[in-house]
Amino acid sequence: MKSNQILMVGALALSMILSGCSASSTSEDVKDDKTTETAKKADSKKSKKEDEKKSTKEKKELSKTETKKNTVEAVEAKETSKTENVKEETQTQNTQQHTHNWVAQTQTIHHDAVYETKYVVDQPAYDELPDWKDVDGYICDNCHQEMFTLEEAQMHVQVSAAMGSGKCKSYHAGIVRIPPGAQNPIHHDEVGHNEQVLVQEAWDETVSNGYKCSICGATK
């Protein structure tokens, strides 16, 4: 009986020990899981803060760049405005401080010489009288009149008989001379050539281009 009680007590003690070990192991696992989750949350939070910090830095850099750009543009606009104001003031002062000295502005335009093609007569047309010409004809045996054709010789004999003299009754063939007036004149055509004839000589034309003030440069 006593031995059984000892065994029961031993078994109970062993059971409690095993139960404690199991509980301890479970507690350690839970603790490890909580530690891991906490670390993850810390990393996430840290990463989020870094992203926010980076974004804030980029925004600051962008804002700084925009500000610098706006400042440069403002300075350039101010300088341009200042230059324009100075220019306007200078022009106003020049206008107020002097009377315009208007100087005529001119331009020279050159005109080339003008030529025309004209026909120039080198030799006018003319008729030339030929020289005496020897030809075959007929000669009266009585008066020795020279005749150029047979009809002319026959007529000469008939006229002589009709007029009562009757001396010119015959004629013979021979060489007769034709005088210049009895021949057709020799015509010579006009001789000439084309050439460039000056119609107007080259000249320079001066035209006005308005007026310019020799002091301030104003124009009108």
mmCIF file of the C-alpha atoms, coordinates in Angstrom:
data_MODEL
# 
_entry.id   MODEL 
# 
loop_
_atom_site.group_PDB 
_atom_site.id 
_atom_site.type_symbol 
_atom_site.label_atom_id 
_atom_site.label_alt_id 
_atom_site.label_comp_id 
_atom_site.label_asym_id 
_atom_site.label_entity_id 
_atom_site.label_seq_id 
_atom_site.pdbx_PDB_ins_code 
_atom_site.Cartn_x 
_atom_site.Cartn_y 
_atom_site.Cartn_z 
_atom_site.occupancy 
_atom_site.B_iso_or_equiv 
_atom_site.pdbx_formal_charge 
_atom_site.auth_seq_id 
_atom_site.auth_comp_id 
_atom_site.auth_asym_id 
_atom_site.auth_atom_id 
_atom_site.pdbx_PDB_model_num 
ATOM 1   C CA . MET A 1 1   ? 0.000  0.000   0.000    1.00 0.00 ? 1   MET A CA 1 
ATOM 2   C CA . LYS A 1 2   ? 2.728  2.398   0.901    1.00 0.00 ? 2   LYS A CA 1 
ATOM 3   C CA . SER A 1 3   ? 4.636  1.428   -2.175   1.00 0.00 ? 3   SER A CA 1 
ATOM 4   C CA . ASN A 1 4   ? 1.642  2.293   -4.390   1.00 0.00 ? 4   ASN A CA 1 
ATOM 5   C CA . GLN A 1 5   ? 1.307  5.700   -2.832   1.00 0.00 ? 5   GLN A CA 1 
ATOM 6   C CA . ILE A 1 6   ? 4.971  6.390   -3.517   1.00 0.00 ? 6   ILE A CA 1 
ATOM 7   C CA . LEU A 1 7   ? 4.512  5.452   -7.136   1.00 0.00 ? 7   LEU A CA 1 
ATOM 8   C CA . MET A 1 8   ? 1.470  7.692   -7.477   1.00 0.00 ? 8   MET A CA 1 
ATOM 9   C CA . VAL A 1 9   ? 3.292  10.604  -5.916   1.00 0.00 ? 9   VAL A CA 1 
ATOM 10  C CA . GLY A 1 10  ? 6.232  10.041  -8.260   1.00 0.00 ? 10  GLY A CA 1 
ATOM 11  C CA . ALA A 1 11  ? 3.965  9.865   -11.288  1.00 0.00 ? 11  ALA A CA 1 
ATOM 12  C CA . LEU A 1 12  ? 2.194  13.055  -10.241  1.00 0.00 ? 12  LEU A CA 1 
ATOM 13  C CA . ALA A 1 13  ? 5.503  14.821  -9.756   1.00 0.00 ? 13  ALA A CA 1 
ATOM 14  C CA . LEU A 1 14  ? 6.746  13.671  -13.166  1.00 0.00 ? 14  LEU A CA 1 
ATOM 15  C CA . SER A 1 15  ? 3.509  14.813  -14.764  1.00 0.00 ? 15  SER A CA 1 
ATOM 16  C CA . MET A 1 16  ? 3.876  18.260  -13.237  1.00 0.00 ? 16  MET A CA 1 
ATOM 17  C CA . ILE A 1 17  ? 7.458  18.518  -14.373  1.00 0.00 ? 17  ILE A CA 1 
ATOM 18  C CA . LEU A 1 18  ? 6.526  17.580  -17.936  1.00 0.00 ? 18  LEU A CA 1 
ATOM 19  C CA . SER A 1 19  ? 3.596  19.989  -17.863  1.00 0.00 ? 19  SER A CA 1 
ATOM 20  C CA . GLY A 1 20  ? 5.921  22.787  -16.686  1.00 0.00 ? 20  GLY A CA 1 
ATOM 21  C CA . CYS A 1 21  ? 8.402  22.086  -19.433  1.00 0.00 ? 21  CYS A CA 1 
ATOM 22  C CA . SER A 1 22  ? 5.621  22.157  -22.052  1.00 0.00 ? 22  SER A CA 1 
ATOM 23  C CA . ALA A 1 23  ? 4.242  25.407  -20.685  1.00 0.00 ? 23  ALA A CA 1 
ATOM 24  C CA . SER A 1 24  ? 7.709  26.898  -20.570  1.00 0.00 ? 24  SER A CA 1 
ATOM 25  C CA . SER A 1 25  ? 8.318  25.885  -24.234  1.00 0.00 ? 25  SER A CA 1 
ATOM 26  C CA . THR A 1 26  ? 4.997  27.358  -25.334  1.00 0.00 ? 26  THR A CA 1 
ATOM 27  C CA . SER A 1 27  ? 5.730  30.555  -23.443  1.00 0.00 ? 27  SER A CA 1 
ATOM 28  C CA . GLU A 1 28  ? 9.116  30.830  -25.139  1.00 0.00 ? 28  GLU A CA 1 
ATOM 29  C CA . ASP A 1 29  ? 7.553  30.325  -28.582  1.00 0.00 ? 29  ASP A CA 1 
ATOM 30  C CA . VAL A 1 30  ? 4.937  32.977  -27.897  1.00 0.00 ? 30  VAL A CA 1 
ATOM 31  C CA . LYS A 1 31  ? 7.648  35.293  -26.658  1.00 0.00 ? 31  LYS A CA 1 
ATOM 32  C CA . ASP A 1 32  ? 9.719  34.707  -29.802  1.00 0.00 ? 32  ASP A CA 1 
ATOM 33  C CA . ASP A 1 33  ? 6.666  35.386  -32.031  1.00 0.00 ? 33  ASP A CA 1 
ATOM 34  C CA . LYS A 1 34  ? 5.951  38.631  -30.181  1.00 0.00 ? 34  LYS A CA 1 
ATOM 35  C CA . THR A 1 35  ? 9.587  39.686  -30.481  1.00 0.00 ? 35  THR A CA 1 
ATOM 36  C CA . THR A 1 36  ? 9.575  38.995  -34.244  1.00 0.00 ? 36  THR A CA 1 
ATOM 37  C CA . GLU A 1 37  ? 6.310  40.894  -34.733  1.00 0.00 ? 37  GLU A CA 1 
ATOM 38  C CA . THR A 1 38  ? 7.617  43.798  -32.671  1.00 0.00 ? 38  THR A CA 1 
ATOM 39  C CA . ALA A 1 39  ? 10.803 43.880  -34.753  1.00 0.00 ? 39  ALA A CA 1 
ATOM 40  C CA . LYS A 1 40  ? 8.758  43.849  -37.970  1.00 0.00 ? 40  LYS A CA 1 
ATOM 41  C CA . LYS A 1 41  ? 6.613  46.692  -36.731  1.00 0.00 ? 41  LYS A CA 1 
ATOM 42  C CA . ALA A 1 42  ? 9.717  48.624  -35.731  1.00 0.00 ? 42  ALA A CA 1 
ATOM 43  C CA . ASP A 1 43  ? 11.295 48.069  -39.158  1.00 0.00 ? 43  ASP A CA 1 
ATOM 44  C CA . SER A 1 44  ? 8.083  49.097  -40.919  1.00 0.00 ? 44  SER A CA 1 
ATOM 45  C CA . LYS A 1 45  ? 7.811  52.178  -38.783  1.00 0.00 ? 45  LYS A CA 1 
ATOM 46  C CA . LYS A 1 46  ? 11.451 53.021  -39.379  1.00 0.00 ? 46  LYS A CA 1 
ATOM 47  C CA . SER A 1 47  ? 11.076 52.519  -43.160  1.00 0.00 ? 47  SER A CA 1 
ATOM 48  C CA . LYS A 1 48  ? 7.961  54.707  -43.173  1.00 0.00 ? 48  LYS A CA 1 
ATOM 49  C CA . LYS A 1 49  ? 9.795  57.430  -41.273  1.00 0.00 ? 49  LYS A CA 1 
ATOM 50  C CA . GLU A 1 50  ? 12.724 57.216  -43.690  1.00 0.00 ? 50  GLU A CA 1 
ATOM 51  C CA . ASP A 1 51  ? 10.355 57.479  -46.672  1.00 0.00 ? 51  ASP A CA 1 
ATOM 52  C CA . GLU A 1 52  ? 8.622  60.432  -45.108  1.00 0.00 ? 52  GLU A CA 1 
ATOM 53  C CA . LYS A 1 53  ? 11.973 62.009  -44.326  1.00 0.00 ? 53  LYS A CA 1 
ATOM 54  C CA . LYS A 1 54  ? 13.186 61.405  -47.909  1.00 0.00 ? 54  LYS A CA 1 
ATOM 55  C CA . SER A 1 55  ? 9.953  62.794  -49.357  1.00 0.00 ? 55  SER A CA 1 
ATOM 56  C CA . THR A 1 56  ? 10.215 65.845  -47.117  1.00 0.00 ? 56  THR A CA 1 
ATOM 57  C CA . LYS A 1 57  ? 13.818 66.353  -48.202  1.00 0.00 ? 57  LYS A CA 1 
ATOM 58  C CA . GLU A 1 58  ? 12.915 66.069  -51.893  1.00 0.00 ? 58  GLU A CA 1 
ATOM 59  C CA . LYS A 1 59  ? 10.065 68.506  -51.425  1.00 0.00 ? 59  LYS A CA 1 
ATOM 60  C CA . LYS A 1 60  ? 12.433 70.912  -49.706  1.00 0.00 ? 60  LYS A CA 1 
ATOM 61  C CA . GLU A 1 61  ? 14.994 70.547  -52.536  1.00 0.00 ? 61  GLU A CA 1 
ATOM 62  C CA . LEU A 1 62  ? 12.268 71.059  -55.176  1.00 0.00 ? 62  LEU A CA 1 
ATOM 63  C CA . SER A 1 63  ? 10.925 74.033  -53.291  1.00 0.00 ? 63  SER A CA 1 
ATOM 64  C CA . LYS A 1 64  ? 14.449 75.411  -52.982  1.00 0.00 ? 64  LYS A CA 1 
ATOM 65  C CA . THR A 1 65  ? 15.040 74.956  -56.761  1.00 0.00 ? 65  THR A CA 1 
ATOM 66  C CA . GLU A 1 66  ? 11.742 76.623  -57.630  1.00 0.00 ? 66  GLU A CA 1 
ATOM 67  C CA . THR A 1 67  ? 12.515 79.461  -55.267  1.00 0.00 ? 67  THR A CA 1 
ATOM 68  C CA . LYS A 1 68  ? 15.963 79.908  -56.813  1.00 0.00 ? 68  LYS A CA 1 
ATOM 69  C CA . LYS A 1 69  ? 14.488 79.814  -60.329  1.00 0.00 ? 69  LYS A CA 1 
ATOM 70  C CA . ASN A 1 70  ? 11.826 82.331  -59.424  1.00 0.00 ? 70  ASN A CA 1 
ATOM 71  C CA . THR A 1 71  ? 14.467 84.528  -57.856  1.00 0.00 ? 71  THR A CA 1 
ATOM 72  C CA . VAL A 1 72  ? 16.651 84.414  -61.008  1.00 0.00 ? 72  VAL A CA 1 
ATOM 73  C CA . GLU A 1 73  ? 13.671 85.174  -63.232  1.00 0.00 ? 73  GLU A CA 1 
ATOM 74  C CA . ALA A 1 74  ? 12.649 88.008  -60.981  1.00 0.00 ? 74  ALA A CA 1 
ATOM 75  C CA . VAL A 1 75  ? 16.174 89.440  -61.081  1.00 0.00 ? 75  VAL A CA 1 
ATOM 76  C CA . GLU A 1 76  ? 16.325 89.134  -64.891  1.00 0.00 ? 76  GLU A CA 1 
ATOM 77  C CA . ALA A 1 77  ? 12.917 90.763  -65.255  1.00 0.00 ? 77  ALA A CA 1 
ATOM 78  C CA . LYS A 1 78  ? 14.011 93.520  -62.921  1.00 0.00 ? 78  LYS A CA 1 
ATOM 79  C CA . GLU A 1 79  ? 17.240 94.081  -64.874  1.00 0.00 ? 79  GLU A CA 1 
ATOM 80  C CA . THR A 1 80  ? 15.306 94.119  -68.183  1.00 0.00 ? 80  THR A CA 1 
ATOM 81  C CA . SER A 1 81  ? 12.794 96.542  -66.795  1.00 0.00 ? 81  SER A CA 1 
ATOM 82  C CA . LYS A 1 82  ? 15.597 98.676  -65.431  1.00 0.00 ? 82  LYS A CA 1 
ATOM 83  C CA . THR A 1 83  ? 17.363 98.677  -68.824  1.00 0.00 ? 83  THR A CA 1 
ATOM 84  C CA . GLU A 1 84  ? 14.159 99.646  -70.631  1.00 0.00 ? 84  GLU A CA 1 
ATOM 85  C CA . ASN A 1 85  ? 13.506 102.396 -68.135  1.00 0.00 ? 85  ASN A CA 1 
ATOM 86  C CA . VAL A 1 86  ? 17.043 103.716 -68.535  1.00 0.00 ? 86  VAL A CA 1 
ATOM 87  C CA . LYS A 1 87  ? 16.675 103.617 -72.326  1.00 0.00 ? 87  LYS A CA 1 
ATOM 88  C CA . GLU A 1 88  ? 13.349 105.438 -72.193  1.00 0.00 ? 88  GLU A CA 1 
ATOM 89  C CA . GLU A 1 89  ? 14.741 107.971 -69.748  1.00 0.00 ? 89  GLU A CA 1 
ATOM 90  C CA . THR A 1 90  ? 17.785 108.514 -71.986  1.00 0.00 ? 90  THR A CA 1 
ATOM 91  C CA . GLN A 1 91  ? 15.607 109.010 -75.052  1.00 0.00 ? 91  GLN A CA 1 
ATOM 92  C CA . THR A 1 92  ? 13.344 111.348 -73.129  1.00 0.00 ? 92  THR A CA 1 
ATOM 93  C CA . GLN A 1 93  ? 16.328 113.293 -71.829  1.00 0.00 ? 93  GLN A CA 1 
ATOM 94  C CA . ASN A 1 94  ? 17.866 113.476 -75.315  1.00 0.00 ? 94  ASN A CA 1 
ATOM 95  C CA . THR A 1 95  ? 14.569 114.687 -76.712  1.00 0.00 ? 95  THR A CA 1 
ATOM 96  C CA . GLN A 1 96  ? 14.163 117.246 -73.984  1.00 0.00 ? 96  GLN A CA 1 
ATOM 97  C CA . GLN A 1 97  ? 17.774 118.367 -73.983  1.00 0.00 ? 97  GLN A CA 1 
ATOM 98  C CA . HIS A 1 98  ? 18.258 119.130 -77.711  1.00 0.00 ? 98  HIS A CA 1 
ATOM 99  C CA . THR A 1 99  ? 16.575 120.295 -80.865  1.00 0.00 ? 99  THR A CA 1 
ATOM 100 C CA . HIS A 1 100 ? 16.683 117.689 -83.619  1.00 0.00 ? 100 HIS A CA 1 
ATOM 101 C CA . ASN A 1 101 ? 19.297 118.302 -86.278  1.00 0.00 ? 101 ASN A CA 1 
ATOM 102 C CA . TRP A 1 102 ? 17.653 116.683 -89.267  1.00 0.00 ? 102 TRP A CA 1 
ATOM 103 C CA . VAL A 1 103 ? 20.074 115.430 -91.905  1.00 0.00 ? 103 VAL A CA 1 
ATOM 104 C CA . ALA A 1 104 ? 18.762 114.270 -95.273  1.00 0.00 ? 104 ALA A CA 1 
ATOM 105 C CA . GLN A 1 105 ? 19.388 110.583 -95.947  1.00 0.00 ? 105 GLN A CA 1 
ATOM 106 C CA . THR A 1 106 ? 20.028 109.750 -99.593  1.00 0.00 ? 106 THR A CA 1 
ATOM 107 C CA . GLN A 1 107 ? 20.708 106.705 -101.718 1.00 0.00 ? 107 GLN A CA 1 
ATOM 108 C CA . THR A 1 108 ? 22.505 106.536 -105.052 1.00 0.00 ? 108 THR A CA 1 
ATOM 109 C CA . ILE A 1 109 ? 20.947 104.319 -107.748 1.00 0.00 ? 109 ILE A CA 1 
ATOM 110 C CA . HIS A 1 110 ? 23.085 103.548 -110.799 1.00 0.00 ? 110 HIS A CA 1 
ATOM 111 C CA . HIS A 1 111 ? 21.466 103.305 -114.232 1.00 0.00 ? 111 HIS A CA 1 
ATOM 112 C CA . ASP A 1 112 ? 23.356 101.510 -117.000 1.00 0.00 ? 112 ASP A CA 1 
ATOM 113 C CA . ALA A 1 113 ? 23.705 102.931 -120.476 1.00 0.00 ? 113 ALA A CA 1 
ATOM 114 C CA . VAL A 1 114 ? 20.890 102.184 -122.934 1.00 0.00 ? 114 VAL A CA 1 
ATOM 115 C CA . TYR A 1 115 ? 21.624 100.896 -126.439 1.00 0.00 ? 115 TYR A CA 1 
ATOM 116 C CA . GLU A 1 116 ? 19.467 100.134 -129.458 1.00 0.00 ? 116 GLU A CA 1 
ATOM 117 C CA . THR A 1 117 ? 20.135 98.047  -132.533 1.00 0.00 ? 117 THR A CA 1 
ATOM 118 C CA . LYS A 1 118 ? 19.955 100.243 -135.613 1.00 0.00 ? 118 LYS A CA 1 
ATOM 119 C CA . TYR A 1 119 ? 20.540 99.623  -139.300 1.00 0.00 ? 119 TYR A CA 1 
ATOM 120 C CA . VAL A 1 120 ? 23.289 101.844 -140.657 1.00 0.00 ? 120 VAL A CA 1 
ATOM 121 C CA . VAL A 1 121 ? 23.486 102.491 -144.424 1.00 0.00 ? 121 VAL A CA 1 
ATOM 122 C CA . ASP A 1 122 ? 27.028 102.128 -145.718 1.00 0.00 ? 122 ASP A CA 1 
ATOM 123 C CA . GLN A 1 123 ? 26.145 102.810 -149.368 1.00 0.00 ? 123 GLN A CA 1 
ATOM 124 C CA . PRO A 1 124 ? 22.771 103.854 -150.765 1.00 0.00 ? 124 PRO A CA 1 
ATOM 125 C CA . ALA A 1 125 ? 21.216 102.015 -153.696 1.00 0.00 ? 125 ALA A CA 1 
ATOM 126 C CA . TYR A 1 126 ? 22.061 103.433 -157.121 1.00 0.00 ? 126 TYR A CA 1 
ATOM 127 C CA . ASP A 1 127 ? 21.808 102.725 -160.881 1.00 0.00 ? 127 ASP A CA 1 
ATOM 128 C CA . GLU A 1 128 ? 25.009 102.511 -162.901 1.00 0.00 ? 128 GLU A CA 1 
ATOM 129 C CA . LEU A 1 129 ? 25.123 103.374 -166.630 1.00 0.00 ? 129 LEU A CA 1 
ATOM 130 C CA . PRO A 1 130 ? 26.888 100.664 -168.600 1.00 0.00 ? 130 PRO A CA 1 
ATOM 131 C CA . ASP A 1 131 ? 29.779 101.312 -171.001 1.00 0.00 ? 131 ASP A CA 1 
ATOM 132 C CA . TRP A 1 132 ? 29.461 101.197 -174.767 1.00 0.00 ? 132 TRP A CA 1 
ATOM 133 C CA . LYS A 1 133 ? 28.625 97.699  -175.904 1.00 0.00 ? 133 LYS A CA 1 
ATOM 134 C CA . ASP A 1 134 ? 29.584 96.029  -179.216 1.00 0.00 ? 134 ASP A CA 1 
ATOM 135 C CA . VAL A 1 135 ? 26.917 93.719  -180.650 1.00 0.00 ? 135 VAL A CA 1 
ATOM 136 C CA . ASP A 1 136 ? 25.922 92.218  -184.024 1.00 0.00 ? 136 ASP A CA 1 
ATOM 137 C CA . GLY A 1 137 ? 23.680 94.561  -185.992 1.00 0.00 ? 137 GLY A CA 1 
ATOM 138 C CA . TYR A 1 138 ? 23.179 96.283  -189.337 1.00 0.00 ? 138 TYR A CA 1 
ATOM 139 C CA . ILE A 1 139 ? 24.790 99.295  -191.021 1.00 0.00 ? 139 ILE A CA 1 
ATOM 140 C CA . CYS A 1 140 ? 23.255 101.467 -193.759 1.00 0.00 ? 140 CYS A CA 1 
ATOM 141 C CA . ASP A 1 141 ? 25.366 101.486 -196.942 1.00 0.00 ? 141 ASP A CA 1 
ATOM 142 C CA . ASN A 1 142 ? 24.567 105.141 -197.542 1.00 0.00 ? 142 ASN A CA 1 
ATOM 143 C CA . CYS A 1 143 ? 24.506 107.020 -194.283 1.00 0.00 ? 143 CYS A CA 1 
ATOM 144 C CA . HIS A 1 144 ? 26.268 104.360 -192.189 1.00 0.00 ? 144 HIS A CA 1 
ATOM 145 C CA . GLN A 1 145 ? 23.578 104.483 -189.471 1.00 0.00 ? 145 GLN A CA 1 
ATOM 146 C CA . GLU A 1 146 ? 23.956 101.576 -187.081 1.00 0.00 ? 146 GLU A CA 1 
ATOM 147 C CA . MET A 1 147 ? 20.849 99.534  -186.352 1.00 0.00 ? 147 MET A CA 1 
ATOM 148 C CA . PHE A 1 148 ? 20.517 96.752  -183.844 1.00 0.00 ? 148 PHE A CA 1 
ATOM 149 C CA . THR A 1 149 ? 17.783 94.583  -185.453 1.00 0.00 ? 149 THR A CA 1 
ATOM 150 C CA . LEU A 1 150 ? 16.744 93.538  -188.952 1.00 0.00 ? 150 LEU A CA 1 
ATOM 151 C CA . GLU A 1 151 ? 13.329 95.167  -188.505 1.00 0.00 ? 151 GLU A CA 1 
ATOM 152 C CA . GLU A 1 152 ? 15.042 98.422  -187.657 1.00 0.00 ? 152 GLU A CA 1 
ATOM 153 C CA . ALA A 1 153 ? 17.222 98.235  -190.852 1.00 0.00 ? 153 ALA A CA 1 
ATOM 154 C CA . GLN A 1 154 ? 14.208 97.533  -193.084 1.00 0.00 ? 154 GLN A CA 1 
ATOM 155 C CA . MET A 1 155 ? 12.277 100.412 -191.548 1.00 0.00 ? 155 MET A CA 1 
ATOM 156 C CA . HIS A 1 156 ? 15.258 102.714 -192.220 1.00 0.00 ? 156 HIS A CA 1 
ATOM 157 C CA . VAL A 1 157 ? 15.173 101.905 -195.972 1.00 0.00 ? 157 VAL A CA 1 
ATOM 158 C CA . GLN A 1 158 ? 11.396 102.412 -196.188 1.00 0.00 ? 158 GLN A CA 1 
ATOM 159 C CA . VAL A 1 159 ? 11.528 105.762 -194.447 1.00 0.00 ? 159 VAL A CA 1 
ATOM 160 C CA . SER A 1 160 ? 14.306 106.933 -196.800 1.00 0.00 ? 160 SER A CA 1 
ATOM 161 C CA . ALA A 1 161 ? 12.242 105.985 -199.858 1.00 0.00 ? 161 ALA A CA 1 
ATOM 162 C CA . ALA A 1 162 ? 9.104  107.573 -198.517 1.00 0.00 ? 162 ALA A CA 1 
ATOM 163 C CA . MET A 1 163 ? 10.825 110.868 -197.835 1.00 0.00 ? 163 MET A CA 1 
ATOM 164 C CA . GLY A 1 164 ? 11.939 111.202 -201.474 1.00 0.00 ? 164 GLY A CA 1 
ATOM 165 C CA . SER A 1 165 ? 15.680 110.941 -201.131 1.00 0.00 ? 165 SER A CA 1 
ATOM 166 C CA . GLY A 1 166 ? 15.904 107.269 -201.927 1.00 0.00 ? 166 GLY A CA 1 
ATOM 167 C CA . LYS A 1 167 ? 19.602 107.160 -201.204 1.00 0.00 ? 167 LYS A CA 1 
ATOM 168 C CA . CYS A 1 168 ? 19.430 104.685 -198.329 1.00 0.00 ? 168 CYS A CA 1 
ATOM 169 C CA . LYS A 1 169 ? 18.449 101.682 -200.321 1.00 0.00 ? 169 LYS A CA 1 
ATOM 170 C CA . SER A 1 170 ? 20.600 98.971  -198.781 1.00 0.00 ? 170 SER A CA 1 
ATOM 171 C CA . TYR A 1 171 ? 22.354 97.867  -195.613 1.00 0.00 ? 171 TYR A CA 1 
ATOM 172 C CA . HIS A 1 172 ? 24.769 95.161  -194.485 1.00 0.00 ? 172 HIS A CA 1 
ATOM 173 C CA . ALA A 1 173 ? 25.422 93.151  -191.308 1.00 0.00 ? 173 ALA A CA 1 
ATOM 174 C CA . GLY A 1 174 ? 28.198 94.324  -189.049 1.00 0.00 ? 174 GLY A CA 1 
ATOM 175 C CA . ILE A 1 175 ? 29.344 95.145  -185.548 1.00 0.00 ? 175 ILE A CA 1 
ATOM 176 C CA . VAL A 1 176 ? 27.506 98.071  -184.034 1.00 0.00 ? 176 VAL A CA 1 
ATOM 177 C CA . ARG A 1 177 ? 28.054 99.840  -180.732 1.00 0.00 ? 177 ARG A CA 1 
ATOM 178 C CA . ILE A 1 178 ? 25.200 100.355 -178.217 1.00 0.00 ? 178 ILE A CA 1 
ATOM 179 C CA . PRO A 1 179 ? 25.583 103.622 -176.292 1.00 0.00 ? 179 PRO A CA 1 
ATOM 180 C CA . PRO A 1 180 ? 25.033 103.700 -172.480 1.00 0.00 ? 180 PRO A CA 1 
ATOM 181 C CA . GLY A 1 181 ? 21.752 105.550 -172.837 1.00 0.00 ? 181 GLY A CA 1 
ATOM 182 C CA . ALA A 1 182 ? 20.350 102.836 -175.039 1.00 0.00 ? 182 ALA A CA 1 
ATOM 183 C CA . GLN A 1 183 ? 21.014 100.110 -172.495 1.00 0.00 ? 183 GLN A CA 1 
ATOM 184 C CA . ASN A 1 184 ? 19.251 99.224  -169.250 1.00 0.00 ? 184 ASN A CA 1 
ATOM 185 C CA . PRO A 1 185 ? 21.089 100.662 -166.248 1.00 0.00 ? 185 PRO A CA 1 
ATOM 186 C CA . ILE A 1 186 ? 22.836 98.312  -163.804 1.00 0.00 ? 186 ILE A CA 1 
ATOM 187 C CA . HIS A 1 187 ? 21.051 98.494  -160.431 1.00 0.00 ? 187 HIS A CA 1 
ATOM 188 C CA . HIS A 1 188 ? 23.032 98.236  -157.186 1.00 0.00 ? 188 HIS A CA 1 
ATOM 189 C CA . ASP A 1 189 ? 21.155 97.521  -153.934 1.00 0.00 ? 189 ASP A CA 1 
ATOM 190 C CA . GLU A 1 190 ? 21.711 99.381  -150.723 1.00 0.00 ? 190 GLU A CA 1 
ATOM 191 C CA . VAL A 1 191 ? 24.581 98.157  -148.521 1.00 0.00 ? 191 VAL A CA 1 
ATOM 192 C CA . GLY A 1 192 ? 24.451 98.456  -144.718 1.00 0.00 ? 192 GLY A CA 1 
ATOM 193 C CA . HIS A 1 193 ? 24.865 96.709  -141.362 1.00 0.00 ? 193 HIS A CA 1 
ATOM 194 C CA . ASN A 1 194 ? 23.325 96.498  -137.866 1.00 0.00 ? 194 ASN A CA 1 
ATOM 195 C CA . GLU A 1 195 ? 25.122 98.050  -134.923 1.00 0.00 ? 195 GLU A CA 1 
ATOM 196 C CA . GLN A 1 196 ? 24.507 99.026  -131.282 1.00 0.00 ? 196 GLN A CA 1 
ATOM 197 C CA . VAL A 1 197 ? 23.807 102.726 -131.051 1.00 0.00 ? 197 VAL A CA 1 
ATOM 198 C CA . LEU A 1 198 ? 23.977 104.594 -127.733 1.00 0.00 ? 198 LEU A CA 1 
ATOM 199 C CA . VAL A 1 199 ? 20.582 106.037 -126.853 1.00 0.00 ? 199 VAL A CA 1 
ATOM 200 C CA . GLN A 1 200 ? 21.243 107.180 -123.286 1.00 0.00 ? 200 GLN A CA 1 
ATOM 201 C CA . GLU A 1 201 ? 24.491 107.280 -121.361 1.00 0.00 ? 201 GLU A CA 1 
ATOM 202 C CA . ALA A 1 202 ? 24.905 105.663 -117.934 1.00 0.00 ? 202 ALA A CA 1 
ATOM 203 C CA . TRP A 1 203 ? 23.945 107.908 -115.022 1.00 0.00 ? 203 TRP A CA 1 
ATOM 204 C CA . ASP A 1 204 ? 23.550 107.933 -111.243 1.00 0.00 ? 204 ASP A CA 1 
ATOM 205 C CA . GLU A 1 205 ? 20.292 108.957 -109.589 1.00 0.00 ? 205 GLU A CA 1 
ATOM 206 C CA . THR A 1 206 ? 20.169 110.285 -106.028 1.00 0.00 ? 206 THR A CA 1 
ATOM 207 C CA . VAL A 1 207 ? 16.919 109.539 -104.183 1.00 0.00 ? 207 VAL A CA 1 
ATOM 208 C CA . SER A 1 208 ? 15.796 110.637 -100.718 1.00 0.00 ? 208 SER A CA 1 
ATOM 209 C CA . ASN A 1 209 ? 15.344 108.145 -97.872  1.00 0.00 ? 209 ASN A CA 1 
ATOM 210 C CA . GLY A 1 210 ? 13.931 110.569 -95.305  1.00 0.00 ? 210 GLY A CA 1 
ATOM 211 C CA . TYR A 1 211 ? 15.753 112.398 -92.532  1.00 0.00 ? 211 TYR A CA 1 
ATOM 212 C CA . LYS A 1 212 ? 17.756 111.350 -89.462  1.00 0.00 ? 212 LYS A CA 1 
ATOM 213 C CA . CYS A 1 213 ? 18.722 113.347 -86.389  1.00 0.00 ? 213 CYS A CA 1 
ATOM 214 C CA . SER A 1 214 ? 22.499 113.512 -86.125  1.00 0.00 ? 214 SER A CA 1 
ATOM 215 C CA . ILE A 1 215 ? 22.269 113.844 -82.334  1.00 0.00 ? 215 ILE A CA 1 
ATOM 216 C CA . CYS A 1 216 ? 19.830 111.191 -81.101  1.00 0.00 ? 216 CYS A CA 1 
ATOM 217 C CA . GLY A 1 217 ? 19.352 109.076 -84.218  1.00 0.00 ? 217 GLY A CA 1 
ATOM 218 C CA . ALA A 1 218 ? 15.626 109.712 -84.506  1.00 0.00 ? 218 ALA A CA 1 
ATOM 219 C CA . THR A 1 219 ? 14.211 109.400 -88.027  1.00 0.00 ? 219 THR A CA 1 
ATOM 220 C CA . LYS A 1 220 ? 11.313 110.853 -89.930  1.00 0.00 ? 220 LYS A CA 1 
# 
